Amino acid sequence: MRRKQRTWGWRAGEQAEPHYLVHPRHLAGGGDLRHVTEYLRAAGWKERSKSGGPTVFDSPDRSMRLGYDPFVQPGGWTISGRATVTQEAWHATMSRAVPVEIVAGVTDALTRPRPARAPNVWAPLVHHGWQTSQGEHLTASSPDGNAFVRYHQSSHGEAVWWASTRGDHGRVWDAVFTATTPMHLVQTFAAALANPKPVMRPHGHVPRGTQIRARAVSVLPSQLRAWRQARIAAARSEAWALSTPGTRRPRTTAPPHATTGRARARR
């Protein structure tokens, strides 16, 4: 793993903390669960977790549930939607090592209305240079060859969307969506997976691997808090816009590493 150092300008009275911008994001490790849970909470989802048990959130109308359980094997994320008049029941699972930024591609979309435009799962993948192939199953593979998204249909007619990533020592994580999963959710997952921007991890939380590139940066605690608060504010604004007739939906906030301010190289 190659590491380069970079320092972000800091204010007097604060001690910068070491972090890393990790690429490719699909090998960056799970990350901080609050990236997912704080957004849902701010968007009006209700936490149903019990002390010492898995994390559980229900949507405001109780039609969807998210869970995260690190206490079982293989553990990880489960998201399910109950059957409605217009939607069949659906279920999705994502391993613990799926980066929270990719999980949020799905969970953030759960808080918003379905887009009017017909979804296309393959579009964001192809846009970012993933290669598609048509064999027994339609598959898109990442430029580094370590990740894929596949529409898998068994001989019994059962179909799922399946994504997986491999590292130096084999499979790292899997994500599986039932065929009844709303297609726009699979598309937002694919878009988050294919996003070429790195994701941030604190010192000591960068997985080891020859395919991983990590650039060291120094970040102020106030910057971390500000980025988290901006994301929470965006969720609250979205929820407010949805509950207020005739209002325009706000733009989403840029990810933390998109705007770095002044930077100074360190040797």
N, C-alpha and C positions, 0 to 999 in steps of 0.2 A: 504494500500500500504506500503510495507516494504522498507526502505531506509537504505543503508549502504554508508559510506563515504570513498572515496579514493582520493588521491592527486597525480597529475602527476608533475614530477620535472619541475621547472621553471627557467627562466633566470633572471639575475639581471635587474632591471628597468622595469619589466612588472608586472602587477597585474593579478593574476589568476582569472578566472570567474567561477562561479558554473554552472555545467551542470549535467545531469543525463543520464546514460545508461539504457534504458527502455526495458523491456522484458515482455510479448511477443510483438514483433514489430507490430502486427496487431492491438494492442490497444494503440499505442504510440501517436496517434494524427497526424494531417496533416504534420506538420513540415515546413521547409523553402522552399518556391517555387523555390528559386534559385538553389537548388539541381537538379531540372529538367531543368529549363529554361537556366541556364548558360551552361549546357552541350550541349543543342540543339544549342544555339548561337555559341558556339565554333566549333560545327560540321558543321556549314554552314547554319543552318536554319535561315530564315529571320523573324524578329519580325514585326507583322502587328498591334500591339496594338495601340489603340487610347487613348489619355489622359482621365483618369477617367472611362475608359471602361474595358472590360475583357481583359485578356492576350491572345494574338493570335500569333502563329508561323506557318509558312509554310515551308515545306521541300524544298530543293534547286530546285527540279524539279516540285514543286507545286502539286505533286500527293497526298500529305498528309497534314493535318492541325491539329494542337493541339490548344485547347482553355481551359482557366481556368476562370470561372465566379463566383465570390463570391457574386454577387449582386442580384442573383435570387434564388428562392427556387426550388429544393433542392440545386442547384448550384454544382460546382465542375469541374471536368475534362471531356472534350470531345475530342476524337481522331477519325479522319475519314480518309478514303482513297478512292479516286475516282476509278472508274472502269478503268481497262487497258486491254490490249490484253490477259494477262495471269492471271488477278486477278479481281474478282467481287468487287463491291463497298462494303465497310465495315464500321462499326461504333462501338465505345466503349465509355462507360461512367464510371466514377469513382467519388464517393462522395468526398466532401471536406475533410472528416476525413480519407480518405485513406492515409497512410503515404507516403511521397514523395519518400522514398526509394523503396516502392513497385510500385508506379507509374513509377519510373525510370527503373524498370525492363522491362516495355514496351517501354518507350520513348527512352532509350538508344539503344534498339534493332532496333528502327526505323532508326537509323543512320548507320546501318551495313547491309551487304548483308545477304540474307537468308542462313542459314546453309545448307550444302549438306545433312546432316543426317535427316531422317524423324523425325519430332517432336513428343513428347509424353508428353502430359499435366500432366498425372498422375505420371510419373517417379520421378520428384523432390519431389512431395508430399509424396509418399510412402517412398522414401529414407530418409525423415526426420520424419518418424513415423506417418504420417497421416493415418487414417483408412478409407478404401474404403468400400462402401456398395452398393448393387444393389437392389433398390426397384423400385418405379415408375420411378426414375431417378438415374443415376450413380452419386454418391456423395463421396467426400473425406472430412473427418472431422479432424480438428487439434487435437493434443494431449490434449489440455486443453478444447476441446469441444466448444470453442467460435467462431470458424471460419469454413467455409466450402467452397468448390468449387464444383459446380454441372453442369452437362450437362443436360439442361432442354429442353424437347421437348413437346410442347403442343399438344392437341388433333387435332388441325388444321394443324399440321405438321411444325409449326414454332419452330425453335431451337435456343437456346442461351447458352452461357457459363455464369454462374452466380456465383459470389462469394459474401459472406456476413460475417460480424462479429457482434457478440452481446456482450454487456457489462452488468453491473449490472442493468441498467435501460432499457434494450431492444436493438434494432438494433442500431449499431454505424455507419456502412457504407455498401455500396453495390458497386459492380462493375459488369457491364454487357457487354458482347462482342457478337456481332451478329455471326451467324453461319458461315458467310463468312470471318470473321476476320482471317488473316493468322495464322495458328496453332502455328507457332514458337513464335508469340507474346503472345498468351495465355500461352504457356509453360514458357516463361521468366517471365510473371506475376506470375505464380504459383511458380516458383523457388524463386523469390524475396519474395513472401508471406510466403513460408515455411522456408526460411532461419532462422536458430535458433539464429543468432547473434543479440544482442541488437542494438538499434539505439539511437543516441544521441539527447537530447532535452535540451535547456537552462532552467535555473531556471524560474519557473512560467509558463512553457509550458508542464508540465507533467499532463495528464488527471488523474482524481481521479478514483479509482476503486479497489475493493478487489482482482481482478485478476492480477493487474499490479504490477510488481516488478521494482523498480528503485534504482540504485546504484549511489551515489553521487561521482562526480569527479571534480577536479579543472583543468581548461584548460586555457592555455595562448591564448590571441588574435592572436599571431603570429602562433600558432599551427593551429587555425581555418583557418587562411588565407592560410597557407601552404597546408592544406588538400583540400581546395576549389581550389587552383591553380593547385594542382596535378590532380584533376578531370578534370579541364578545359584543362590541357595539354594533358591528355589522349584522350579527345574528338578531339582535334586538330591533334594529332598523327594518330588517326583512320581515320579522314577525309583526311589527307595528304596521308596515305597509300592507301586509296581507289582511290585517284586521280592520283597516280603514278604507272604506270605499272611495274610489276616485283619486287615490294617491299614486304617485309615481314610485316605482321601486328604486331604491338607491343602488349605486354601484358598489360592488364588493371591494374590500380593501386588499391592497397588494400584499403578497407574502413578505415575511420579515426580511429575507435576503434580497428582495428586489430593489430596495433603496437602502444603500449602505452609508450615505453621507460621505464625509471625507475619510479617506483611508491613508494610512501611512505604512509603508513596508518596513518590516523588521528583519534583521539578519541575525 
